[in-house]
Amino acid sequence: MGKQISILMVEDNYGDVILTEETLLDGKFSNTLNSVSNGEEAIQYLEDAKKGNGTLPDLILMDINLPRLNGHEVIAYIRNDEMLKETPIFIVSSSSAPNDMEKSRPFVQHYLTKPIDLMEFEKGIRKIDQFLFSITKNEK
């Protein structure tokens, strides 16, 4: 197996965190999933990791509709930070509002809309595995 992938999930719905974790376990890559439940915690996690108190994520999975700071605010923080600005971000959100999608797309790799159907959700999360495969293949 290759490199261990560190993933930060910013999601306030614990059920979605568990479902994502279980789906990623079936993927091709060994990963560590850390989760926080709001935008402020996400920024604190990233600040701590930059100082060596934790691992900088290789990938960030984020909801848009978050308490405290929303996903757009966290994305702005990440894209304006020299150490983090290249970190891939996947939006995994129940919001299919055109404004949310248009505002996010220039700054993220993928925008996945959370479906109600479990199979569709798992298909969406598998796109993450495909993305990880493409970036690790390019590193060789």
Backbone hydrogen bonds, N-H to C=O, Kabsch-Sander energy under -0.5 kcal/mol:
donor,donor_aa,acceptor,acceptor_aa,energy
5,I,30,S,-2.8
7,I,5,I,-0.6
7,I,32,T,-3.3
8,L,59,L,-2.3
9,M,7,I,-0.5
9,M,34,N,-3.2
10,V,8,L,-0.5
10,V,61,L,-3.3
11,E,9,M,-0.7
11,E,36,V,-2.3
14,Y,12,D,-0.8
16,D,13,N,-0.7
17,V,13,N,-1.5
18,I,14,Y,-2.3
19,L,15,G,-2.4
20,T,16,D,-2.4
21,E,17,V,-2.6
22,E,18,I,-2.6
23,T,19,L,-2.2
24,L,20,T,-2.7
25,L,21,E,-1.6
26,D,22,E,-0.8
26,D,23,T,-0.8
27,G,24,L,-1.6
32,T,5,I,-2.8
33,L,31,N,-0.5
34,N,7,I,-3.0
34,N,32,T,-0.6
36,V,9,M,-2.4
39,G,67,P,-1.7
39,G,69,L,-0.8
42,A,38,N,-1.8
43,I,39,G,-2.1
44,Q,40,E,-2.3
45,Y,41,E,-2.8
46,L,42,A,-2.4
47,E,43,I,-2.6
48,D,44,Q,-2.7
49,A,45,Y,-2.5
50,K,46,L,-2.2
51,K,47,E,-1.3
52,G,49,A,-1.6
53,N,48,D,-2.7
54,G,52,G,-0.9
58,D,6,S,-3.1
59,L,6,S,-1.4
60,I,88,P,-2.4
61,L,8,L,-2.9
62,M,60,I,-0.5
62,M,90,F,-2.8
63,D,10,V,-2.4
66,L,64,I,-1.4
69,L,67,P,-1.8
71,G,64,I,-2.8
74,V,70,N,-1.9
75,I,71,G,-2.7
76,A,72,H,-2.1
77,Y,73,E,-1.9
78,I,74,V,-2.5
79,R,75,I,-2.9
80,N,76,A,-1.2
81,D,78,I,-1.4
82,E,80,N,-0.5
84,L,81,D,-0.6
85,K,81,D,-2.5
87,T,84,L,-2.7
90,F,60,I,-3.1
91,I,89,I,-0.5
91,I,110,H,-2.8
92,V,62,M,-2.4
92,V,90,F,-0.5
93,S,112,L,-2.5
96,S,94,S,-0.6
101,M,97,A,-2.2
102,E,98,P,-3.0
103,K,99,N,-2.3
104,S,100,D,-1.6
105,R,101,M,-2.6
107,F,104,S,-2.6
108,V,104,S,-0.6
108,V,105,R,-0.8
109,Q,89,I,-2.5
110,H,89,I,-1.1
112,L,91,I,-3.7
112,L,110,H,-0.5
113,T,111,Y,-0.5
114,K,93,S,-3.1
114,K,112,L,-0.6
121,F,117,D,-2.0
122,E,118,L,-2.5
123,K,119,M,-2.1
124,G,120,E,-2.2
125,I,121,F,-2.3
126,R,122,E,-2.0
127,K,123,K,-0.8
127,K,124,G,-0.8
128,I,124,G,-0.5
128,I,125,I,-1.2
129,D,125,I,-1.0
130,Q,126,R,-2.1
131,F,127,K,-2.3
132,L,128,I,-2.7
133,F,129,D,-2.2
134,S,130,Q,-2.1
135,I,131,F,-2.3
136,T,132,L,-2.4
137,K,133,F,-2.1
138,N,134,S,-1.4
139,E,135,I,-0.8
140,K,136,T,-0.6
140,K,137,K,-0.8
